[in-house]
Amino acid sequence: MEEKKKMGNAKLLVIAIVLILVVIIGTTYAWLNITKKSGIVNKITAGNLELTLDDTTSEGIKLIKEVPRSYQQGMTTKEYTFTLTNTSSTSSYTLSLKDLEKYKDEDGNETVIAAENRINDSKIRYILLKDGEVATADKSKILTDRTIDTGTIKKGQTISYSLRVWIDSRAGDNNTESEIMDKIFNVRLSLVAEQTIVKEEEAKPLPTPV
């Protein structure tokens, strides 16, 4: 009888530990999918973590009925601007692009985007600038990875972004026009953030020089 009681207590202890871990993880990790629409301010809040992604100056990341462009031409396309602000403790973050299932045409009608109607990422070139960086051709990239930025943001810090996307000039080579004609690239921003845990030793102030 006593052994059964001990076994029951052990099970309860395991369950309690699991619940505590779930609560801890929930307060240190959060994610937020952002659909880029004008006038939207989005926040991640979980425990001590609070990040704000402000994309009020953007109206969407969309390429429809576009043609291949050179770098110089690409830099004249629509600029998407947004900021990331941290009002809490130091956090690591990942900013990426996610496909939207539908898009609205000029008349406001929604259309479902089938897989065969999407422009392949290998045809898309983009440039992402941070905090007033100067644009140069070597900063533009082919969209081989949907993650466009990762890093750490400190408490009270704001990061400003500028993003442009266009169809790469080489996408029309080798009779590949059918891969881009009448096809769509339509995505939203996705922000994933995790609170950074600072070790006690690292948090101690440095000694004052004599």
N, C-alpha and C positions, 0 to 999 in steps of 0.2 A: 504493500500500500504506500509505504514511504517512498519507494523507488518511483512509483507512478507519479507521486506528487512532485518529486524532483524533476522528472521528465517534463511534466506540465509547466513547471516554473522555468525550465530551460527554454521551452518553446516560446513562452511569453516573452522572455528576455530577448530572444532572436528577433521576434516580431517588433518589439520596441526599438531595437537597434536599427532595423530596416526602415521603420517609420521616421526615425531621427535623421537617417541619411537622406531620405527623400526630401525632408524639409530643408536640410542644409543645401542640397543640390539645387532645390527650387529657388533658394534665395541668392545663389551665386551665378546662375546661368539663365539666360533669357533669349528669346529670339523674336523677330518682328519682320513680317513680310510687308513691303511697302509698294503699293500701287501708285505710280507717279501721276498725280492729278494736281492741278493748280489749287493753291490755297490749303494744302494739307500739312499739318505738323504732327509728327508721330513720335511717341515716346516708348522706350523700354523701361519698365520699372519692376524690379524684383529684389526684395530685401533692400540693401544699400546701393543697388545698382540703378542708375537713372541716366539714360542717354536719350537725346532728342535728335531725330533726323528731320530737318526742315527743308522741304523741297517746294516751297511756295512759289518759286520763280519758274518752275518747270511744268510742262503740260503733257509730258509723256515721251517715252523712248520708242520711236516707231519709224520704220522705213517701208514705204509702200510705193510701188511703181517707180523705184529709184534706178539709177544707172551707175555703173562703175565710175569712181572719181580718183583723181590723183591726191596726194597729200595736200597740195595747195588748195585744191577744190574742196577737199574734205574739211579744211579749216574754215570754210565759209558756210558750212552747214549749220543747222540749229544747235545752239549751245544749251546744254542742260546744266543748271547750277543748283547746288544744294549744300547744306552745312550739317556737320555732326558736332553736337555739343554734349559735354559730360558735366553734370551738376553734382556728381557724387564722387566715389572713390575711383582710383585708377582702374581702367578696364581695357581688356584686349577686344578687338572687334574684327569682323570679316564682312566686307561689302561685296555683294555679288549680284548677278542678273538672273532673273527667272522668267521663263516664258509665260505669257498671258494666253488664256484659252480663247479669248474673244477680243475683237477690236470694233470700234465704232467708225463708220464711214462719215463722209462730210454731211450726210443727212441725218446722222445720229442713229442709224440702223446698226444693230449688233450682228456680227458675223463670226461664226465659229471657225477657228484656224486649224485646219487639218494638218497633220504632220507633213504631208507631201507639198503643202503650200508654204512651208516655212523656208526662209533662206538659210542655208547651212552656215554655221558659225565661221567656217574656214573662208567664207566670202566677205566677212565683216571685219573692217578695220576700225579701231577706236583710239582715242587719246584721252587720258584722264590726268588732269593737272590739280595739284594741291597747293593751297595757300599762296597763290600768285606765281606759281612756277611759270617759266617762259616756255612756250611751245617750240619744239624742234622735231624734225622728221623722225629722228631715232627714238623719240618718246611714244610714237604711235605704234600700235601692236595689232596683230591679227588675233581675233577672239578665239584662242585655242583653249582658254580656261575661263569659265564664267565668273571666277573670283577676280574682281578688278582691283581690290585693295585690302590689305590687312595691316594691322599695327596695334599700337597702344595709345590710348588717349587719357591724359591726366585730368584730375578734378579741376573744373573751371576752364578747361581748354575747349576751343572751337576750331574745327578743321573745315576749311572752305574748299569745295570741289567745282571743277568745270569738266564736263564730259561731252564729247562729240562722237558720233558713230556714222559710218558711211560704208558703201560697198567698195571693196578694194579694187583698184584699177586693173589688177591682173585677173579679176573674176570673169572678164569678158574674153580672155584668151582661149585658144584651142577650141573654139566653137562651143563654149559652155554657157552661152546666153540663156539657154533653156533652164539653167539652174537658178537664174535670178529673175527672169522675166515674169511679171505679174505675181511675184511671190512676196512674202511679208516677213519682216523682222519686227516683233512687237514684244517688249519685255518690261519688267518692273524691277525696282531695286529691292534687294533683300539684305537685311542687316541682322547679323548674329553677334551677340556680345557676351563676354564672360568677365565677371569681376576678378581682378588680379589680387591674389593673396600675397602680401608682403611679409617676409619672415621678420621676426622681432629683431634679429641682429642687423638686418638691412635697414630697418626703420629707425635705428638709433642715430642721432645726429653725430656728425664727425667732430672730433675734438678741435677746439679752437687753437690755431697756430700760436706759438709763443713768440 
